[in-house]
Amino acid sequence: MRVEIDQSGRIEETNRDTVIAFSNGERFSIRISAKVKRQLLEVFRQRGKPKVFKHKVFALGVVLLLHKSKISPKNLSLIIDHEYPGHENSIKDIIWSRFNSEVEIDFESVGKNSPAHEIAYYTYKKERKEDVKLTYKEIAVVA
């Protein structure tokens, strides 16, 4: 099953929310509030790892997006928009570590006409309600 994933509102922009969404016929989105991102960034700073904050939280967001949607990782092919070039192998490793390498992952430009982009964008703009609003605790547990 092919699933496109896109993000609106970058992880490192801690003054605004981030929405990560997917589409494969079904549509699902998660929101990470600015407050939660600031809390996570502080933890990464305390650990001396602020440079991995943005791509690690993005990867964990993708993992939680898939878990919360209850989509099966079996025969799953993820097409993830190029959000963090240069960190794509790290993002893959984080996702694979949570799904026992069962998921095929490719990075491509999903484009503005992608249903995943539309869901992420309209959810980000609050014209569509997110399916799940992630808490600090939910992300910290998988981090």
CORURWO-V388862 format. One record per pair of residues at least 12 apart in sequence whose ideal C-beta (glycine too) atoms are under 10 Angstrom apart, sorted by sequence separation. I is the first residue (numbers start at 1). J is the second residue. D is the distance in whole Angstrom. If there is no record, write none. Layout:
I;J;D + I;J;D
This chain:
7;19;7 + 8;20;8 + 18;30;9 + 19;31;5 + 20;32;8 + 41;53;5 + 44;56;8 + 66;78;8 + 80;92;9 + 92;104;10 + 93;105;10 + 119;131;9 + 6;19;9 + 7;20;5 + 8;21;8 + 18;31;7 + 19;32;8 + 40;53;7 + 41;54;9 + 44;57;8 + 92;105;5 + 6;20;8 + 7;21;8 + 17;31;6 + 18;32;5 + 78;92;9 + 91;105;8 + 92;106;9 + 5;20;7 + 6;21;6 + 17;32;7 + 18;33;8 + 80;95;9 + 92;107;8 + 5;21;7 + 6;22;8 + 17;33;5 + 18;34;8 + 37;53;9 + 40;56;9 + 41;57;8 + 62;78;8 + 91;107;8 + 4;21;9 + 5;22;5 + 6;23;8 + 16;33;9 + 17;34;6 + 37;54;9 + 40;57;6 + 78;95;7 + 88;105;9 + 4;22;6 + 5;23;8 + 16;34;5 + 17;35;9 + 18;36;9 + 62;80;7 + 88;106;9 + 89;107;10 + 3;22;5 + 4;23;5 + 5;24;10 + 14;33;10 + 15;34;6 + 17;36;9 + 18;37;7 + 88;107;5 + 3;23;7 + 4;24;7 + 14;34;6 + 17;37;8 + 37;57;7 + 40;60;9 + 2;23;10 + 3;24;4 + 8;29;9 + 11;32;7 + 13;34;8 + 14;35;9 + 16;37;9 + 36;57;9 + 59;80;9 + 62;83;10 + 78;99;10 + 2;24;6 + 3;25;9 + 9;31;9 + 14;36;9 + 15;37;9 + 58;80;9 + 73;95;9 + 85;107;8 + 1;24;6 + 2;25;10 + 3;26;9 + 5;28;10 + 6;29;10 + 8;31;10 + 9;32;9 + 14;37;5 + 15;38;9 + 73;96;10 + 76;99;8 + 84;107;9 + 1;25;9 + 13;37;8 + 14;38;5 + 59;83;10 + 83;107;8 + 1;26;10 + 3;28;9 + 7;32;10 + 9;34;9 + 12;37;8 + 14;39;10 + 32;57;7 + 58;83;6 + 59;84;9 + 73;98;9 + 74;99;10 + 78;103;6 + 79;104;9 + 80;105;7 + 82;107;5 + 11;37;6 + 14;40;9 + 32;58;9 + 58;84;6 + 73;99;4 + 76;102;7 + 77;103;8 + 78;104;7 + 79;105;8 + 80;106;7 + 81;107;8 + 82;108;7 + 10;37;10 + 14;41;6 + 73;100;8 + 75;102;8 + 76;103;5 + 77;104;4 + 78;105;5 + 79;106;6 + 80;107;5 + 81;108;7 + 82;109;6 + 9;37;9 + 14;42;10 + 32;60;9 + 55;83;8 + 56;84;10 + 59;87;9 + 73;101;10 + 74;102;6 + 75;103;9 + 76;104;7 + 77;105;8 + 78;106;7 + 79;107;8 + 80;108;8 + 81;109;6 + 82;110;9 + 11;40;9 + 12;41;8 + 32;61;6 + 54;83;9 + 55;84;4 + 58;87;8 + 59;88;10 + 62;91;8 + 66;95;8 + 73;102;5 + 74;103;9 + 75;104;8 + 76;105;9 + 77;106;7 + 78;107;9 + 79;108;5 + 81;110;4 + 11;41;9 + 31;61;10 + 54;84;6 + 55;85;10 + 72;102;9 + 73;103;5 + 79;109;10 + 80;110;8 + 81;111;8 + 30;61;6 + 55;86;9 + 56;87;9 + 59;90;7 + 60;91;10 + 63;94;7 + 67;98;8 + 73;104;10 + 79;110;6 + 30;62;9 + 32;64;9 + 55;87;4 + 58;90;10 + 59;91;4 + 62;94;8 + 63;95;6 + 66;98;8 + 67;99;9 + 54;87;8 + 55;88;8 + 58;91;7 + 59;92;8 + 62;95;6 + 63;96;10 + 66;99;8 + 81;114;8 + 30;64;6 + 56;90;7 + 59;93;8 + 60;94;7 + 63;97;9 + 64;98;9 + 30;65;5 + 52;87;8 + 55;90;6 + 56;91;8 + 59;94;4 + 60;95;9 + 63;98;5 + 79;114;9 + 81;116;8 + 18;54;10 + 29;65;8 + 30;66;10 + 51;87;10 + 55;91;6 + 58;94;9 + 59;95;6 + 62;98;9 + 63;99;8 + 80;116;9 + 81;117;7 + 20;57;10 + 28;65;7 + 30;67;10 + 57;94;10 + 59;96;10 + 66;103;8 + 79;116;8 + 12;50;10 + 20;58;7 + 28;66;9 + 30;68;6 + 52;90;7 + 56;94;6 + 59;97;9 + 60;98;8 + 14;53;9 + 18;57;8 + 29;68;10 + 30;69;9 + 55;94;8 + 59;98;9 + 81;120;9 + 14;54;10 + 18;58;8 + 20;60;10 + 22;62;8 + 28;68;7 + 29;69;9 + 63;103;10 + 12;53;7 + 13;54;9 + 20;61;5 + 28;69;4 + 62;103;10 + 11;53;7 + 12;54;4 + 19;61;9 + 20;62;6 + 27;69;9 + 28;70;9 + 52;94;10 + 11;54;4 + 12;55;9 + 18;61;7 + 22;65;6 + 26;69;7 + 28;71;8 + 62;105;9 + 10;54;7 + 11;55;8 + 20;64;8 + 21;65;7 + 22;66;8 + 98;142;7 + 11;56;9 + 12;57;9 + 20;65;5 + 24;69;10 + 26;71;8 + 97;142;10 + 11;57;5 + 12;58;9 + 19;65;10 + 11;58;5 + 22;69;7 + 24;71;8 + 10;58;9 + 11;59;10 + 21;69;10 + 94;142;9 + 11;60;10 + 22;71;8 + 94;143;10 + 11;61;7 + 7;58;7 + 24;76;9 + 5;58;10 + 24;77;9 + 7;61;8 + 24;78;10 + 7;62;9 + 24;79;10 + 5;61;9 + 22;78;8 + 5;62;6 + 22;79;9 + 7;65;10 + 22;80;9 + 5;65;7 + 20;80;10 + 5;66;9 + 20;81;10 + 3;65;10 + 69;131;7 + 3;66;8 + 20;83;9 + 68;131;7 + 69;132;8 + 68;132;5 + 67;132;10 + 3;69;9 + 65;131;9 + 68;134;8 + 65;132;8 + 3;71;7 + 64;132;8 + 65;134;9 + 1;71;8 + 64;134;6 + 68;138;9 + 1;72;8 + 67;138;9 + 1;73;10 + 11;83;8 + 12;84;9 + 1;74;9 + 2;75;10 + 3;76;6 + 4;77;10 + 5;78;6 + 6;79;9 + 7;80;9 + 10;83;8 + 11;84;8 + 61;134;7 + 1;75;6 + 2;76;8 + 3;77;7 + 4;78;8 + 5;79;7 + 6;80;8 + 7;81;7 + 10;84;9 + 60;134;9 + 64;138;6 + 1;76;6 + 2;77;5 + 3;78;6 + 4;79;5 + 5;80;5 + 6;81;5 + 64;139;7 + 67;142;9 + 1;77;7 + 2;78;8 + 3;79;7 + 4;80;8 + 5;81;7 + 7;83;5 + 63;139;10 + 1;78;10 + 2;79;6 + 3;80;9 + 4;81;8 + 6;83;8 + 7;84;10 + 64;141;10 + 5;83;9 + 60;138;9 + 61;139;8 + 64;142;7 + 60;139;6 + 63;142;6 + 60;140;9 + 60;141;10 + 61;142;10 + 57;139;7 + 60;142;5 + 56;139;10 + 59;142;10 + 60;143;6 + 57;143;8 + 23;110;9 + 29;116;9 + 56;143;7 + 27;115;7 + 28;116;10 + 26;115;10 + 27;116;8 + 25;115;9 + 29;119;5 + 30;120;10 + 23;114;7 + 24;115;9 + 27;118;9 + 28;119;8 + 29;120;6 + 23;115;4 + 24;116;9 + 27;119;5 + 31;123;7 + 21;114;10 + 22;115;9 + 23;116;4 + 27;120;10 + 29;122;9 + 30;123;9 + 31;124;8 + 43;136;9 + 21;115;9 + 22;116;6 + 23;117;9 + 29;123;4 + 21;116;5 + 23;118;8 + 28;123;10 + 29;124;9 + 31;126;9 + 20;116;9 + 21;117;8 + 23;119;6 + 27;123;9 + 39;135;10 + 40;136;7 + 43;139;10 + 47;143;10 + 21;118;8 + 22;119;8 + 23;120;9 + 36;133;9 + 39;136;5 + 43;140;7 + 21;119;4 + 22;120;9 + 31;129;9 + 32;130;10 + 36;134;7 + 38;136;10 + 39;137;10 + 20;119;10 + 21;120;4 + 29;128;7 + 31;130;4 + 36;135;7 + 37;136;9 + 40;139;6 + 44;143;9 + 3;103;9 + 5;105;10 + 19;119;8 + 20;120;7 + 21;121;9 + 29;129;9 + 30;130;6 + 31;131;9 + 33;133;7 + 36;136;5 + 39;139;9 + 40;140;7 + 43;143;8 + 19;120;5 + 21;122;9 + 27;128;9 + 29;130;5 + 30;131;7 + 31;132;7 + 32;133;8 + 33;134;8 + 35;136;8 + 36;137;9 + 39;140;8 + 2;104;9 + 5;107;10 + 18;120;9 + 19;121;8 + 21;123;6 + 28;130;9 + 29;131;5 + 30;132;5 + 31;133;5 + 32;134;5 + 33;135;9 + 36;138;9 + 37;139;9 + 6;109;10 + 7;110;10 + 19;122;9 + 20;123;9 + 21;124;9 + 28;131;5 + 29;132;8 + 30;133;7 + 31;134;7 + 32;135;9 + 33;136;9 + 36;139;7 + 40;143;7 + 2;106;10 + 4;108;9 + 6;110;5 + 19;123;5 + 20;124;10 + 27;131;8 + 28;132;8 + 29;133;10 + 30;134;6 + 32;136;9 + 36;140;9 + 5;110;8 + 6;111;9 + 19;124;4 + 4;110;5 + 6;112;9 + 17;123;9 + 18;124;8 + 19;125;9 + 32;138;10 + 4;111;9 + 17;124;7 + 19;126;10 + 21;128;9 + 32;139;7 + 6;114;6 + 16;124;8 + 30;138;10 + 5;114;10 + 6;115;9 + 7;116;9 + 8;117;8 + 17;126;9 + 19;128;9 + 21;130;8 + 4;114;5 + 6;116;4 + 7;117;9 + 8;118;10 + 20;130;10 + 21;131;9 + 4;115;7 + 5;116;6 + 6;117;5 + 8;119;9 + 9;120;8 + 19;130;6 + 4;116;4 + 5;117;10 + 6;118;9 + 8;120;4 + 9;121;10 + 3;116;8 + 4;117;8 + 6;119;8 + 7;120;6 + 8;121;5 + 17;130;9 + 6;120;5 + 7;121;10 + 8;122;9 + 9;123;10 + 19;133;10 + 20;134;9 + 4;119;10 + 5;120;9 + 6;121;8 + 8;123;7 + 9;124;5 + 8;124;4 + 9;125;10 + 17;133;9 + 18;134;9 + 7;124;9 + 8;125;8
